[in-house]
Amino acid sequence: MLIAAVTLTALAAIVIGLTVPVTLPPDDPLPAPARFGLAVAAFAVAQLARLRFRTATGMISITWGEAALIVCLYFVPPGWLPAAALLGVGLAWGGMSLAVDRRPPVEVLRIAASLTAATALAVTVATALGAPLLAAPTPGLAAALIAGSVTYLLATACLGGATLALRHGVPVGPPILVALRGKSLMFVGNVAVGLAVVALLEIDARWLLLLPPPLWLLQQTYRHRLRADRERRDWRAFAEATAALNQLDERGVATAAVTGALHLFGAELVDVDVARGDGRWRRYRGDAAGQVRDREVGPPGPSTAGEHELTRPLTVGDVEVGQLRVRFPASGPPSARERDAVAAFSDALAAALHDAATHRELRLVSARSSYEAVHDALTGLVNRAAMLSKGDQSLRQLAHDRPVALLLLDINQFKEVNDTLGHAAGDQLLRLTANRLGALARPGDLLGRLGGDEFALLLTSVPVVGDRAAPMAYALRQAREIAERLAAPTEVAGVRMSVEVSVGVVVAGAGTADLTELLRRADIAMYQAKEGGGSVAAYDSSRDAASTDQLALLAELREALQTDDQLVLALQPAVDLATGAPTGVEALIRWRHPRRGWLGPVDFIRPVENSEQLGTFTRYVLDKALAVAADWTRQGLDVPISVNLSARSLLDPRLPAEIADALRRHQVPPHRLVLEITETVVMSELEVIDEVLATLRAMGVQLAVDDFGTGFSSLTFLTRIAVDELKVDRSFVIRMVDSPEAAAIVRTTVGLAHELGLRVVAEGVETAEQRLALAELGCTAAQGYHFFKPMPADKIGAVLGTLRDSAESNVFPLRADGAS
């Protein structure tokens, strides 16, 4: 419609102009056809000497149209100019279209009609202000010609901007401003050249022969200035477009790439095809209107790009990450410079897409690691650490007296399922139990697997009613319902069975205990359920001797750790059964309580192991033991000292560094320290325990297995943990004289130690008969009341010295001759 309207306007202007009467001087040396032909030639030459630059909406041409207009207004009747403009512009653009641009005929018509209409409007303005035809140069004439040139400039810019806006669906203002900004310098030169030509024609037309060289230089100046401005804008746009690619996700990178390429290359269409890691492809497409759409596509086929299209594969090394396709306007195929720019942009885009894919993988790995850190890998429920953390967080969010309930479930005969049907069946049973519990849990409840066959369910929506017994009654009902639902027959590894559980139930105010304490109470209740033969039992504080007494004990222990006279060492030597020499000393802790009197380890060790004071307590005992060992060194005694280590202490990866620091402070060699651990360590599958023990071994610290033979899997233990010493449990030593079974266990342990090159120490030796039996079985060392009771640190040095001297005096040199 716009083209039709402009064309009709141009034709109307031609018809009207040609009907206007023309009066030329009677002595005019140029006939009318010659003047008209010169006008046609002037308009054609002005278009042929064009300069072009690409914008986001297409190619814009800058010509000498204003100069041609001013010259023609001077020597050609104004009414002839629309017709001359149509012929000159049509011939010039038609020829350029055939030779270079390959523009469709309708596009050539649009350009010719637009410039003709602009010429007609400019002629109307100029002739209204003066009579330029063969007039003497005056300021008034110059003003009229300049006004006509400005009109021509504005008319051509507006018609061109309107065409680009309608074609690409963009606002009309930006293309007009771009055209005016690009033409501003050349417009001033055009007006100056036109006025200069008019002045020379008035003076002497022969002076025009001097114009071609200055005009050529001016044209080159325009081209250089336009190229410099364009390159400056292009580099700025390139930097902005590549900087916009610095996104962390695929969509952000691809969208920025499409938008940037549209603006940077003035493209009609941009496609960014992205290769996904799973073999799928996604296309992000943008058009000149700036809209970006994406959809799933197949892998790109062989490139069939035409002369107006550039296709670049996006690769990083040997990895294909996508493909970039840029389609340029038909009016301006890509130049060599633009091909290089597309290549550079595609390299930056490939790196950005590769980084985004890498970042996505890192996010997935991080999310997976974060998930696995707080979830049980087998069931998908939260693990013990997350249960404690989230449980305490839930408790803190509730009112202090708001009742909550904790249900601790243990699967009965789970070990028999593992032993009979295999661990795969046990895992299936755990997953089945977790799924059923998940279906029974309500919104707001917290369900987790604590390890093994234990599950915990925290109920935070316990009804609050006037009856104080109501929360416990509600919790017990929930526990019985869960036990009944879990007992529904099911099939595990092809065997139909019923899952029976023991449930311990505890109810407390949200602010009266943390989840660790609730779990401890629920554990007591669960074992009450097992012992009572029922499936559900409520926590009974009267049956929990540690409930209040242990809390007070822990508070008093904190004070004892800050003094130097309450927690003392009792040291018991182990001796060589053959020579009587000391083989080591075990450090036992005693508590000289200011109110309760002397307390043995059985009175306070278990509460300490279940509290947050374990780390401080362990460091305290190690420090005292190493101080004693350092004193022995000064006395010339090279005897190792043994310290019992809780299994929970091995969960702390900082433990080896703390022990190394203590050894340095006391200047005790690492081999003089023996850490006694129990076989329960092997039941844990945590890598941190293996790492801590391996680090301690690498330091030179010795490891001993305490109470060997009483654990679940003694042989498995020795294959997992490299140790230096086995300590036979006192229960076997006491019964070995009267029990063939106990003697067989001791004999097997001693033989195993000899085969593995380990030391073996028998604990709890109380009689000479036990000592003799141990010696006959090949045991090399022992400790117990038969030799020495545990003694204070200030006495042990003298005892060790005596044992050493006695052992040395029992060794006699053989005679040189006649020895037998």
C-alpha positions in Angstrom: 0.0 0.0 0.0 2.9 2.4 0.8 4.6 1.6 -2.5 1.3 2.1 -4.4 0.6 5.4 -2.7 4.2 6.7 -3.3 4.1 5.6 -6.9 0.8 7.3 -7.6 2.1 10.5 -5.9 5.2 10.4 -8.1 3.2 9.9 -11.3 0.8 12.7 -10.3 3.8 15.0 -9.6 5.3 14.1 -13.1 2.0 14.8 -14.9 1.5 18.1 -13.1 5.1 19.2 -13.6 5.0 18.5 -17.3 1.8 20.5 -17.8 3.3 23.6 -16.2 4.3 26.1 -18.9 8.0 26.6 -19.4 9.7 29.8 -20.5 13.4 29.5 -21.5 15.5 32.4 -22.8 15.3 32.9 -26.5 19.0 32.8 -26.9 19.4 29.7 -24.8 22.5 27.8 -26.1 21.0 24.4 -24.9 17.9 23.1 -26.4 15.2 21.8 -24.1 15.8 18.1 -24.7 19.5 18.6 -23.8 18.6 20.3 -20.6 16.2 17.4 -19.7 18.8 14.8 -20.6 21.4 16.5 -18.5 19.0 16.4 -15.6 18.4 12.7 -16.1 22.1 12.1 -16.2 22.7 14.2 -13.0 20.1 12.2 -11.1 21.5 8.9 -12.3 25.2 9.8 -11.5 24.1 11.0 -8.0 22.7 7.6 -7.4 25.5 5.6 -8.9 28.1 7.3 -6.6 26.4 5.9 -3.5 27.8 4.8 -0.1 26.1 2.0 1.8 26.1 0.8 5.4 24.1 -2.0 7.1 21.8 -1.4 10.1 19.7 -3.7 12.2 16.8 -3.2 9.8 18.7 -3.4 6.5 21.0 -1.7 4.1 20.9 2.2 3.9 22.4 4.0 0.9 23.7 7.5 1.0 23.9 9.4 -2.4 24.6 12.8 -4.0 20.9 13.4 -4.5 20.8 16.8 -2.8 23.7 18.1 -5.0 22.0 16.8 -8.2 18.7 18.5 -7.0 20.4 21.9 -6.5 22.2 21.8 -9.9 19.0 20.7 -11.7 16.9 23.4 -10.0 19.3 25.9 -11.5 19.5 24.9 -15.2 16.3 22.8 -15.7 12.7 24.0 -15.4 11.2 22.8 -12.1 8.3 21.0 -13.6 10.6 18.7 -15.5 12.5 17.5 -12.4 10.1 14.8 -11.2 10.1 13.1 -14.6 13.9 13.5 -14.8 14.3 12.1 -11.3 12.1 9.0 -12.1 14.1 8.3 -15.3 17.6 8.9 -13.8 16.9 7.0 -10.5 15.1 4.2 -12.4 18.0 3.7 -14.8 20.7 3.9 -12.1 19.0 1.5 -9.7 17.8 -0.8 -12.4 21.4 -1.1 -13.7 22.8 -1.6 -10.2 20.1 -4.2 -9.5 21.0 -6.2 -12.6 24.8 -6.0 -12.0 25.2 -6.1 -8.2 22.1 -6.1 -5.9 19.8 -8.4 -7.6 16.8 -6.4 -6.3 13.3 -7.4 -7.4 11.6 -5.0 -9.9 9.1 -3.8 -7.2 12.0 -2.7 -5.0 13.5 -0.7 -7.9 10.1 0.9 -8.4 9.8 1.8 -4.8 13.2 3.5 -4.7 12.5 5.4 -7.9 9.0 6.4 -6.9 10.2 7.5 -3.4 13.0 9.7 -4.7 10.7 11.1 -7.4 8.1 12.1 -4.8 10.8 13.5 -2.6 12.1 15.5 -5.6 8.6 16.9 -6.3 8.2 18.0 -2.7 11.6 19.6 -2.6 10.9 21.4 -5.9 7.7 22.7 -4.5 9.4 24.1 -1.4 12.3 25.6 -3.3 10.2 27.3 -6.0 7.9 28.7 -3.4 10.8 30.5 -1.8 12.4 31.7 -5.1 12.9 31.1 -8.8 16.1 29.1 -9.1 16.0 28.6 -12.9 19.0 30.4 -14.4 18.8 32.9 -11.6 21.9 34.9 -10.4 23.4 33.5 -7.2 22.1 35.5 -4.3 21.6 34.7 -0.6 17.9 34.4 -1.2 18.5 31.8 -4.0 20.9 29.9 -1.7 18.3 29.8 1.0 15.7 28.5 -1.4 18.0 25.8 -2.6 19.0 24.8 0.9 15.4 24.6 1.9 14.6 22.3 -1.0 17.6 20.1 -0.1 16.5 19.8 3.5 13.0 18.9 2.3 14.5 16.2 0.0 16.6 14.8 2.9 13.7 14.6 5.3 11.3 13.1 2.7 13.7 10.4 1.6 14.6 9.5 5.2 11.0 9.3 6.2 9.9 7.2 3.2 12.9 4.9 3.7 12.3 4.6 7.4 8.6 3.8 7.0 9.4 1.1 4.4 11.9 -0.6 6.8 9.6 -0.3 9.7 6.7 -1.9 7.8 8.9 -4.6 6.3 10.5 -5.7 9.6 7.8 -4.8 12.1 9.8 -2.3 14.0 9.1 1.3 15.2 9.6 3.9 12.4 11.7 6.3 14.5 15.0 4.4 14.9 15.6 3.7 11.1 14.9 7.4 10.3 17.4 8.5 13.0 20.0 6.1 11.8 19.6 7.3 8.2 19.8 11.0 9.2 22.8 10.4 11.4 24.7 8.6 8.6 23.8 11.3 6.0 24.4 14.4 8.1 28.1 15.0 7.1 27.5 14.1 3.4 24.4 16.3 3.3 26.4 19.4 4.2 29.0 18.5 1.5 26.2 17.9 -1.1 24.7 21.3 -0.5 28.1 22.9 -0.7 28.9 21.1 -3.9 25.6 22.0 -5.4 25.9 25.6 -4.6 29.5 25.6 -5.9 28.4 24.1 -9.2 25.7 26.7 -9.6 28.2 29.5 -8.9 30.7 28.1 -11.5 27.9 27.8 -14.1 27.0 31.4 -13.6 30.7 32.5 -13.8 32.0 30.2 -16.5 31.0 26.6 -17.2 34.5 25.7 -18.2 35.5 25.8 -14.5 33.5 22.6 -14.0 36.3 20.7 -15.6 38.3 21.1 -12.4 35.6 19.5 -10.2 36.1 15.8 -10.7 39.3 15.4 -8.6 37.9 17.4 -5.6 34.6 15.4 -5.9 36.5 12.1 -5.9 38.5 13.1 -2.9 35.3 14.2 -1.1 33.7 10.9 -2.0 36.7 9.0 -0.5 36.6 11.2 2.6 32.9 10.4 3.0 33.6 6.7 2.5 36.5 6.7 5.0 34.5 8.6 7.6 31.5 6.4 7.2 33.7 3.3 7.4 35.4 4.6 10.6 32.1 5.4 12.2 30.7 2.0 11.2 33.8 0.1 12.5 33.7 2.0 15.8 30.0 1.2 16.2 30.5 -2.4 15.0 33.4 -3.0 17.5 31.4 -1.5 20.3 28.4 -3.6 19.3 30.6 -6.7 19.0 32.1 -6.2 22.4 28.6 -5.7 23.9 27.2 -8.7 22.0 30.0 -11.0 23.2 29.9 -9.7 26.7 26.2 -10.5 26.8 27.1 -14.1 26.2 28.5 -14.3 29.6 25.5 -16.2 31.0 25.3 -19.2 33.3 22.5 -21.1 31.5 21.9 -22.3 28.0 18.8 -20.2 27.4 20.4 -17.0 28.5 23.4 -17.6 26.2 21.3 -18.6 23.2 18.9 -15.7 23.6 21.8 -13.2 24.0 23.4 -14.7 20.9 20.3 -14.3 18.8 19.6 -10.8 19.9 23.2 -9.8 19.5 23.6 -11.3 16.0 20.4 -9.6 14.8 21.7 -6.2 16.0 25.4 -6.8 15.1 24.9 -8.0 11.6 21.7 -6.3 10.6 20.3 -9.8 9.9 16.8 -10.8 8.9 16.9 -14.1 10.7 19.3 -15.8 13.2 19.1 -19.4 14.3 21.2 -20.8 17.2 20.9 -24.6 17.3 22.2 -26.1 20.6 23.3 -29.7 21.1 22.2 -31.1 24.4 24.2 -33.7 26.3 21.4 -36.3 25.8 21.6 -36.1 22.0 18.6 -33.7 21.6 18.9 -30.4 19.8 17.1 -27.1 20.6 16.7 -24.2 18.2 16.6 -20.6 19.3 15.3 -18.3 16.4 15.1 -14.6 16.2 13.8 -12.3 13.4 14.3 -8.6 12.7 11.4 -7.8 15.0 13.6 -9.0 17.9 11.3 -11.8 19.0 13.2 -15.0 20.1 11.4 -18.4 20.1 12.8 -21.8 20.8 11.7 -25.4 20.0 13.0 -28.9 19.9 14.6 -29.8 16.5 16.5 -32.7 15.0 20.3 -32.6 14.4 21.2 -30.2 11.6 21.9 -31.7 8.2 24.5 -30.6 5.7 24.7 -26.9 5.2 22.8 -25.5 2.2 23.3 -21.8 2.9 22.8 -19.4 -0.1 24.8 -16.3 -0.9 22.8 -14.3 1.7 23.2 -16.8 4.5 26.2 -17.8 6.7 26.2 -21.1 8.6 29.0 -21.8 11.2 29.4 -25.0 13.3 29.9 -24.2 17.0 32.7 -26.4 18.4 35.1 -26.4 21.3 38.0 -28.6 20.5 36.5 -31.8 19.2 33.2 -31.2 21.0 30.2 -30.0 18.9 28.0 -27.7 21.0 25.7 -26.3 18.2 25.4 -24.3 15.0 24.9 -20.6 14.1 23.0 -19.5 11.0 22.7 -15.8 10.0 20.5 -14.7 7.1 21.3 -11.3 5.7 18.8 -9.1 3.8 18.5 -9.9 0.1 19.6 -6.3 -0.7 23.0 -6.8 0.8 24.9 -10.1 0.8 27.5 -10.5 3.6 30.9 -8.9 2.9 34.3 -10.6 3.6 34.5 -8.4 6.8 31.1 -9.6 7.9 32.1 -13.2 7.3 35.1 -12.7 9.6 32.9 -11.1 12.2 30.4 -14.0 12.1 33.3 -16.5 12.5 34.7 -14.6 15.5 31.2 -14.3 17.0 30.5 -18.0 16.6 33.8 -18.9 18.4 32.8 -16.7 21.3 29.3 -18.3 21.3 30.7 -21.8 21.2 32.8 -21.1 24.2 29.9 -19.5 26.1 27.6 -22.5 25.3 30.3 -24.9 26.4 30.8 -23.0 29.6 27.0 -22.9 30.2 26.8 -26.7 29.6 29.7 -27.3 32.0 28.1 -25.0 34.6 24.9 -26.9 34.2 26.7 -30.2 34.8 28.4 -28.7 37.8 25.1 -27.6 39.2 23.7 -31.0 38.7 26.7 -32.6 40.4 26.5 -30.1 43.2 22.8 -30.7 43.6 23.3 -34.4 43.6 26.1 -34.2 46.1 24.1 -31.9 48.3 21.2 -34.3 48.1 23.3 -37.3 48.8 24.9 -35.6 51.8 21.5 -35.3 53.6 19.7 -38.3 52.1 20.0 -42.1 52.5 21.2 -43.6 49.2 19.1 -46.7 49.6 15.7 -45.3 50.6 15.8 -41.7 49.6 14.8 -40.6 53.1 16.8 -38.0 55.0 19.8 -39.6 56.8 20.7 -39.3 60.5 22.6 -36.0 60.2 19.8 -34.4 58.2 17.2 -35.8 60.6 19.0 -34.2 63.6 19.5 -30.9 61.8 16.0 -30.6 60.3 14.4 -32.0 63.4 16.1 -29.4 65.7 15.1 -26.7 63.2 11.5 -27.8 63.3 11.5 -27.9 67.1 12.9 -24.3 67.2 10.1 -23.1 65.0 7.4 -24.4 67.4 6.2 -22.8 70.7 8.2 -23.9 73.7 5.4 -26.0 75.2 4.0 -27.3 71.9 3.9 -31.1 72.2 5.8 -33.2 69.6 6.2 -36.9 69.3 9.1 -39.0 68.0 8.6 -42.6 66.9 11.7 -44.8 66.5 11.1 -48.0 64.5 13.3 -51.0 64.3 12.5 -54.0 62.0 12.4 -57.3 64.0 14.4 -60.2 62.6 16.0 -58.0 60.0 19.4 -59.8 60.5 17.7 -63.1 59.7 16.4 -61.7 56.4 19.9 -60.6 55.4 21.4 -63.9 56.5 18.7 -66.1 54.9 17.8 -64.3 51.7 20.8 -62.1 51.2 21.6 -58.4 51.4 19.7 -57.6 48.2 16.5 -58.9 49.9 17.4 -56.9 53.0 17.7 -53.8 50.8 14.4 -54.5 49.2 12.8 -54.8 52.6 14.2 -51.5 53.7 13.0 -49.8 50.6 9.5 -51.3 51.0 9.4 -50.2 54.6 10.5 -46.7 53.6 7.8 -46.4 50.9 5.1 -47.6 53.3 6.2 -45.1 56.0 6.3 -42.3 53.4 2.7 -43.1 52.5 1.7 -43.0 56.2 3.5 -39.8 57.0 1.5 -36.6 57.0 2.4 -33.1 55.8 4.8 -31.5 58.3 6.1 -34.8 59.6 9.8 -35.6 59.3 10.7 -39.1 58.3 14.3 -40.4 58.1 16.4 -43.6 58.1 19.0 -43.5 60.9 21.0 -46.4 59.7 20.7 -50.2 59.5 17.0 -51.1 60.0 16.1 -48.0 62.2 13.7 -45.4 61.0 12.5 -42.2 62.9 9.3 -40.2 62.4 8.9 -36.8 64.0 5.3 -35.8 64.5 5.0 -32.0 64.8 1.2 -31.8 64.4 0.2 -33.5 67.7 -3.3 -32.2 68.8 -3.3 -29.9 71.7 -6.2 -30.5 74.1 -6.8 -29.9 77.8 -5.9 -33.5 78.8 -2.2 -33.7 79.4 -2.2 -37.4 78.5 -3.8 -36.7 75.1 -0.5 -36.1 73.1 0.9 -39.5 74.3 -2.4 -41.3 73.5 -2.4 -39.8 70.0 1.3 -40.7 69.4 0.6 -44.3 70.6 -2.4 -44.6 68.3 -0.2 -43.4 65.4 2.6 -45.9 66.3 0.1 -48.8 66.5 -1.4 -47.9 63.2 2.0 -47.7 61.6 3.0 -51.1 63.1 -0.3 -52.7 61.8 0.1 -51.2 58.3 3.7 -52.3 58.1 2.7 -55.8 59.2 0.5 -56.2 56.0 1.8 -59.3 54.1 4.2 -58.5 51.3 6.7 -60.4 49.1 10.5 -59.9 49.4 12.8 -61.9 47.1 10.0 -64.2 46.2 9.1 -65.0 49.8 5.9 -63.8 51.3 6.4 -62.3 54.7 5.0 -59.9 57.3 7.2 -57.0 58.4 7.1 -56.7 62.2 8.6 -53.6 63.9 9.3 -52.4 67.4 8.3 -48.8 68.0 9.6 -46.6 70.8 7.4 -43.5 71.4 8.4 -40.3 73.2 6.4 -37.1 73.7 7.8 -33.8 74.9 7.5 -30.1 74.6 9.3 -28.7 71.6 11.5 -26.5 73.8 12.4 -29.1 76.5 14.8 -31.3 74.6 16.6 -31.4 71.3 16.2 -34.2 68.8 19.3 -36.0 70.0 17.8 -36.4 73.5 14.4 -37.4 72.0 16.1 -40.1 70.0 17.9 -41.3 73.1 14.6 -41.6 75.0 12.8 -43.2 72.0 15.7 -45.7 71.8 15.1 -46.7 75.4 11.4 -47.0 74.7 12.0 -49.2 71.6 14.1 -51.6 73.6 11.4 -51.7 76.2 9.0 -52.7 73.4 11.4 -55.5 72.3 11.9 -56.8 75.9 8.2 -56.6 76.7 7.2 -58.6 73.6 4.9 -55.9 72.3 5.3 -53.8 69.1 4.9 -50.4 70.8 6.2 -48.9 74.0 6.1 -45.4 75.5 9.2 -43.8 77.1 9.1 -44.2 80.8 11.5 -41.8 82.6 11.5 -44.0 85.8 13.3 -46.7 83.8 15.8 -44.2 82.4 18.5 -43.9 85.1 20.5 -41.6 82.9 17.7 -39.1 82.1 18.4 -36.4 84.7 21.5 -37.8 86.5 23.5 -38.0 83.3 22.5 -34.4 82.3 23.8 -33.2 85.7 26.9 -35.4 85.3 27.7 -33.8 81.9 27.4 -30.3 83.4 29.8 -31.3 86.2 32.2 -32.9 83.7 32.4 -29.6 81.8 33.7 -28.1 85.1 36.1 -31.0 85.7 37.7 -30.6 82.3 38.6 -27.0 83.3 40.5 -28.1 86.4 43.6 -30.2 86.8 42.8 -32.3 89.8 39.5 -34.1 89.2 40.1 -36.3 86.1 43.2 -38.4 86.9 44.9 -41.3 85.1 45.2 -44.8 86.5 47.9 -46.7 84.7 48.1 -50.5 84.3 51.2 -52.1 82.8 51.2 -55.1 80.5 54.1 -57.5 80.9 55.9 -60.0 78.8 54.9 -63.5 80.0 58.4 -64.9 79.4 60.7 -62.1 80.7 58.4 -60.0 82.9 59.5 -56.9 81.0 56.9 -54.1 80.5 55.4 -54.2 77.0 53.1 -51.2 77.4 50.9 -49.3 79.8 47.1 -48.7 79.4 45.9 -45.3 80.5 42.5 -45.5 82.3 40.7 -42.4 83.4 39.2 -42.0 86.9 37.1 -39.1 88.2 37.7 -37.8 91.7 34.3 -36.2 92.0 34.0 -33.6 94.7 30.6 -34.8 95.7 30.1 -38.3 94.4 33.6 -39.6 95.3 35.6 -41.8 93.0 33.9 -42.6 89.7 35.1 -45.3 87.3 34.7 -45.2 83.4 31.5 -47.2 83.6 29.9 -44.3 85.5 30.5 -41.6 83.0 32.1 -42.7 79.7 28.8 -43.6 77.9 27.2 -40.2 78.6 30.3 -38.5 77.4 30.4 -40.5 74.2 26.8 -39.5 73.5 27.4 -35.8 74.2 29.1 -32.9 72.5 31.9 -33.0 75.1 33.5 -36.1 73.6 36.1 -34.1 71.6 37.2 -32.0 74.5 37.3 -35.1 76.8 39.4 -37.1 74.3 42.0 -34.3 73.9 42.2 -33.9 77.7 42.9 -37.6 78.2 45.5 -37.7 75.4 47.2 -34.7 76.8 47.6 -36.2 80.2 48.7 -39.6 78.8 51.4 -38.0 76.6 52.6 -35.9 79.5 53.2 -39.1 81.5 55.0 -40.7 78.5 57.2 -37.7 78.1 58.2 -38.0 81.8 59.1 -41.7 81.2 61.4 -40.6 78.4 63.3 -38.3 80.8 63.7 -41.4 83.1 65.1 -43.5 80.2 62.0 -45.6 79.8 61.0 -46.5 76.3 57.5 -47.9 76.9 54.4 -47.2 74.8 51.2 -45.9 76.4 47.7 -46.9 75.3 44.7 -44.7 75.2 41.1 -45.9 74.5 39.5 -44.1 71.6 35.7 -43.8 71.1 34.3 -44.9 67.8 32.6 -41.5 67.5 36.0 -39.7 67.8 36.9 -41.3 64.5 34.2 -39.4 62.7 36.2 -36.2 63.3 38.6 -35.6 60.3 40.6 -33.2 62.5 41.6 -35.9 65.0 44.9 -36.8 63.3 46.1 -33.2 63.2 45.2 -32.7 66.9 47.1 -35.9 67.9 50.1 -34.8 65.8 50.1 -31.4 67.6 49.9 -33.1 71.0 52.8 -35.4 70.1 54.9 -32.4 69.0 54.1 -30.4 72.2 55.2 -33.3 74.5 58.0 -34.5 72.2 56.8 -38.1 72.2 57.5 -40.2 69.2 54.4 -41.4 67.4 55.2 -45.1 67.9 55.1 -44.6 71.6 51.3 -43.9 71.4 48.9 -46.8 71.0 45.2 -46.0 70.3 42.8 -48.7 71.3 39.6 -49.0 69.2 36.7 -51.5 69.4 35.4 -53.8 66.7 32.2 -51.8 66.4 34.1 -49.4 64.2 33.9 -52.0 61.4 30.1 -51.8 61.4 30.3 -48.2 60.0 30.6 -47.8 56.3 31.7 -44.1 56.5 34.8 -43.3 54.5 35.9 -40.7 57.1 36.7 -43.5 59.6 39.0 -45.3 57.2 40.6 -42.0 56.2 41.2 -41.0 59.9 42.7 -44.4 60.7 44.9 -44.4 57.6 46.2 -41.0 58.5 47.0 -42.1 62.0 48.9 -45.1 60.7 50.8 -43.0 58.2 51.9 -40.8 61.1 53.4 -43.8 62.9 50.8 -44.1 65.7 50.0 -47.7 66.6 46.5 -49.2 66.6 45.2 -51.9 68.9 41.9 -53.8 68.9 40.3 -53.8 72.3 38.0 -56.6 73.4 38.8 -58.7 70.3 36.5 -61.5 69.7 33.4 -59.9 71.1 32.4 -58.0 68.0 30.2 -59.0 65.1 32.9 -59.7 62.6 36.4 -59.9 64.0 38.0 -61.4 60.9 36.3 -58.8 58.6 37.7 -56.2 60.9 41.2 -57.2 60.4 40.9 -57.2 56.6 39.6 -53.6 56.8 41.8 -52.0 59.4 45.5 -52.4 59.6 46.4 -52.8 63.3 49.5 -53.6 65.4 48.0 -55.4 68.4 45.1 -57.6 69.5 43.8 -57.5 73.1 41.9 -60.7 74.1 38.8 -59.8 76.0 38.8 -60.6 79.7 35.6 -62.6 79.5 37.5 -65.3 77.5 40.6 -65.1 79.8 38.5 -65.6 83.0 36.7 -68.7 81.6 39.6 -70.3 79.6 40.7 -72.6 82.4 37.3 -74.2 82.8 35.8 -73.6 79.3 37.2 -75.4 76.3 35.3 -73.0 74.1 36.9 -70.0 75.7 40.3 -71.6 75.5 39.8 -72.4 71.8 38.9 -68.7 71.1 42.0 -67.5 72.9 44.2 -70.1 71.1 42.7 -69.1 67.7 43.2 -65.4 68.5 46.9 -66.0 69.5 47.5 -68.1 66.4 45.8 -65.5 64.1 48.0 -62.7 65.7 51.1 -64.7 65.1 50.1 -65.4 61.5 49.5 -61.7 60.8 52.6 -60.6 62.7 50.6 -58.8 65.4 51.2 -58.5 69.1 48.6 -60.1 71.4 47.8 -59.0 75.0 45.4 -60.9 77.3 43.3 -58.7 79.5 42.0 -59.4 83.0 44.5 -61.9 84.1 43.8 -62.5 87.8 45.4 -65.9 88.7 48.7 -67.7 88.2 46.7 -70.6 86.6 45.4 -68.2 83.9 48.9 -66.9 83.4 50.3 -70.4 82.9 47.5 -71.3 80.5 48.1 -68.2 78.4 51.8 -69.0 78.2 51.1 -72.6 77.1 48.8 -71.2 74.4 51.6 -69.0 73.1 50.3 -65.7 74.4 53.2 -63.3 74.8 51.9 -60.5 77.0 49.1 -59.9 79.6 47.8 -57.4 82.0 45.5 -57.7 85.0 45.3 -57.7 88.8 47.6 -60.8 88.9 50.4 -58.5 87.8 49.4 -55.0 88.8 46.3 -53.0 89.6 45.9 -49.6 87.9 48.2 -47.2 89.8 48.7 -43.4 89.9 51.1 -41.7 87.5 53.6 -40.8 90.2 54.2 -44.5 91.0 54.2 -46.1 87.6 57.7 -44.8 86.7 59.3 -46.7 89.6 57.4 -49.9 88.7 58.4 -49.8 85.1 62.0 -49.2 86.0 61.9 -52.2 88.4 60.3 -54.5 85.7 62.9 -53.4 83.1 65.8 -54.0 85.4 64.5 -57.4 86.6 64.0 -58.5 83.0 67.5 -57.6 82.1 69.0 -59.4 85.1 67.3 -62.6 84.0 69.4 -62.8 80.8 72.7 -64.5 81.4 75.6 -64.6 78.8 76.5 -68.1 77.6 80.0 -69.5 78.3 82.3 -69.3 75.4 83.6 -72.9 75.8 81.7 -76.0 76.6 78.3 -74.3 76.4 75.3 -76.6 76.5 
